[in-house]
Amino acid sequence: MGPMDDHDAPPAGLFGTLLDLSFDALITPRLLRMLYTLAMTCISGIAAVVFWFGWSITGAGWWSELGWVLVVGTPPLWLAALVLVRVVAEYLIVQHKISTDLTIIRKALTSGRDQT
């Protein structure tokens, strides 16, 4: 057969992956899209609250300077946080792809050695 025999197939589904003690099936790619969306939503929500708070105190006496700092500083910090989360997500995906490729290569090499 090919590099992945039927008995080597990773368990199907989320719970099968969670209970896989050999760690051949990785859960990271399955959860990463959800976690990335959740992180973007949380970062955007927090940035919106900080921006709104800064905007609301821009006319409040000596607090107005702090308000303008928050209003001006929130968008760059929001963008930096999104870039950071994206870089971490891409790093995890690249690591997963490397692991998958190495597993395929290892199985191809060991199956070739078993046939000789």
C-alpha positions as a Markdown table, in Angstrom:
| # | Residue | x | y | z |
|---|---|---|---|---|
| 1 | Met | 0.0 | 0.0 | 0.0 |
| 2 | Gly | 0.9 | 3.7 | 0.1 |
| 3 | Pro | 2.8 | 5.7 | 2.7 |
| 4 | Met | -0.3 | 5.6 | 5.0 |
| 5 | Asp | -1.8 | 2.1 | 5.5 |
| 6 | Asp | -5.3 | 1.7 | 6.6 |
| 7 | His | -4.2 | 0.9 | 10.2 |
| 8 | Asp | -2.1 | 4.0 | 10.3 |
| 9 | Ala | -4.9 | 6.4 | 9.4 |
| 10 | Pro | -5.4 | 9.1 | 12.0 |
| 11 | Pro | -8.6 | 8.9 | 14.1 |
| 12 | Ala | -11.5 | 10.8 | 12.7 |
| 13 | Gly | -13.2 | 13.7 | 14.5 |
| 14 | Leu | -12.2 | 16.0 | 17.3 |
| 15 | Phe | -12.5 | 13.5 | 20.1 |
| 16 | Gly | -10.6 | 10.9 | 18.2 |
| 17 | Thr | -7.8 | 13.4 | 17.7 |
| 18 | Leu | -7.9 | 14.4 | 21.4 |
| 19 | Leu | -7.7 | 10.7 | 22.5 |
| 20 | Asp | -4.9 | 9.8 | 20.0 |
| 21 | Leu | -2.0 | 8.9 | 22.4 |
| 22 | Ser | 0.5 | 8.5 | 19.5 |
| 23 | Phe | 0.1 | 12.2 | 18.6 |
| 24 | Asp | 0.0 | 11.3 | 14.9 |
| 25 | Ala | -3.2 | 13.4 | 14.4 |
| 26 | Leu | -2.7 | 17.0 | 15.4 |
| 27 | Ile | -5.5 | 19.2 | 16.7 |
| 28 | Thr | -3.8 | 22.5 | 16.1 |
| 29 | Pro | -5.0 | 23.1 | 12.5 |
| 30 | Arg | -8.6 | 22.1 | 13.5 |
| 31 | Leu | -8.7 | 24.7 | 16.3 |
| 32 | Leu | -6.5 | 27.4 | 14.9 |
| 33 | Arg | -9.1 | 29.0 | 12.6 |
| 34 | Met | -11.6 | 29.2 | 15.5 |
| 35 | Leu | -8.9 | 30.6 | 17.9 |
| 36 | Tyr | -7.7 | 33.1 | 15.4 |
| 37 | Thr | -11.3 | 34.4 | 14.8 |
| 38 | Leu | -11.8 | 34.6 | 18.6 |
| 39 | Ala | -8.6 | 36.5 | 19.1 |
| 40 | Met | -9.4 | 39.0 | 16.4 |
| 41 | Thr | -12.9 | 39.5 | 17.9 |
| 42 | Cys | -11.5 | 40.1 | 21.4 |
| 43 | Ile | -8.7 | 42.4 | 20.2 |
| 44 | Ser | -11.2 | 44.4 | 18.1 |
| 45 | Gly | -13.7 | 44.6 | 21.0 |
| 46 | Ile | -11.1 | 45.8 | 23.5 |
| 47 | Ala | -9.8 | 48.3 | 21.1 |
| 48 | Ala | -13.3 | 49.6 | 20.4 |
| 49 | Val | -13.9 | 50.0 | 24.2 |
| 50 | Val | -10.6 | 51.8 | 24.7 |
| 51 | Phe | -11.2 | 54.1 | 21.8 |
| 52 | Trp | -14.7 | 54.9 | 23.0 |
| 53 | Phe | -13.4 | 55.6 | 26.5 |
| 54 | Gly | -10.7 | 57.9 | 25.1 |
| 55 | Trp | -13.2 | 59.7 | 22.9 |
| 56 | Ser | -15.6 | 60.2 | 25.9 |
| 57 | Ile | -12.9 | 61.8 | 28.0 |
| 58 | Thr | -11.4 | 64.1 | 25.4 |
| 59 | Gly | -13.4 | 67.1 | 26.7 |
| 60 | Ala | -13.0 | 66.3 | 30.4 |
| 61 | Gly | -10.6 | 69.0 | 31.7 |
| 62 | Trp | -7.1 | 67.7 | 32.3 |
| 63 | Trp | -8.1 | 64.2 | 31.3 |
| 64 | Ser | -8.5 | 65.4 | 27.7 |
| 65 | Glu | -4.8 | 64.7 | 27.0 |
| 66 | Leu | -5.2 | 61.1 | 28.1 |
| 67 | Gly | -8.3 | 60.8 | 26.0 |
| 68 | Trp | -6.5 | 62.0 | 22.9 |
| 69 | Val | -3.6 | 59.7 | 23.6 |
| 70 | Leu | -6.1 | 56.8 | 23.7 |
| 71 | Val | -7.9 | 57.9 | 20.6 |
| 72 | Val | -4.7 | 58.3 | 18.6 |
| 73 | Gly | -2.9 | 55.3 | 20.1 |
| 74 | Thr | -5.6 | 52.7 | 19.9 |
| 75 | Pro | -5.6 | 52.1 | 16.1 |
| 76 | Pro | -1.8 | 51.4 | 15.9 |
| 77 | Leu | -1.9 | 49.1 | 18.9 |
| 78 | Trp | -4.9 | 47.3 | 17.5 |
| 79 | Leu | -3.1 | 46.7 | 14.2 |
| 80 | Ala | 0.1 | 45.6 | 16.0 |
| 81 | Ala | -1.9 | 43.1 | 18.1 |
| 82 | Leu | -3.6 | 41.7 | 15.0 |
| 83 | Val | -0.3 | 41.3 | 13.2 |
| 84 | Leu | 1.2 | 39.5 | 16.3 |
| 85 | Val | -1.7 | 37.1 | 16.4 |
| 86 | Arg | -1.4 | 36.4 | 12.7 |
| 87 | Val | 2.3 | 35.8 | 12.9 |
| 88 | Val | 1.8 | 33.3 | 15.7 |
| 89 | Ala | -1.0 | 31.6 | 13.8 |
| 90 | Glu | 1.2 | 31.3 | 10.7 |
| 91 | Tyr | 4.1 | 29.9 | 12.8 |
| 92 | Leu | 1.8 | 27.2 | 14.1 |
| 93 | Ile | 0.5 | 26.3 | 10.7 |
| 94 | Val | 4.1 | 26.1 | 9.3 |
| 95 | Gln | 5.2 | 23.9 | 12.2 |
| 96 | His | 2.2 | 21.6 | 11.5 |
| 97 | Lys | 3.0 | 21.4 | 7.8 |
| 98 | Ile | 6.6 | 20.5 | 8.6 |
| 99 | Ser | 5.5 | 17.8 | 11.0 |
| 100 | Thr | 3.1 | 16.4 | 8.5 |
| 101 | Asp | 5.7 | 16.3 | 5.7 |
| 102 | Leu | 8.3 | 14.7 | 8.0 |
| 103 | Thr | 5.7 | 12.1 | 9.0 |
| 104 | Ile | 5.0 | 11.2 | 5.4 |
| 105 | Ile | 8.7 | 11.0 | 4.6 |
| 106 | Arg | 9.4 | 8.8 | 7.6 |
| 107 | Lys | 6.6 | 6.5 | 6.8 |
| 108 | Ala | 7.7 | 6.3 | 3.1 |
| 109 | Leu | 11.3 | 5.5 | 4.2 |
| 110 | Thr | 10.2 | 2.8 | 6.7 |
| 111 | Ser | 7.7 | 1.2 | 4.4 |
| 112 | Gly | 10.4 | 1.0 | 1.7 |
| 113 | Arg | 12.8 | -0.6 | 4.2 |
| 114 | Asp | 10.2 | -3.2 | 5.3 |
| 115 | Gln | 9.6 | -4.4 | 1.7 |
| 116 | Thr | 13.2 | -5.3 | 1.0 |
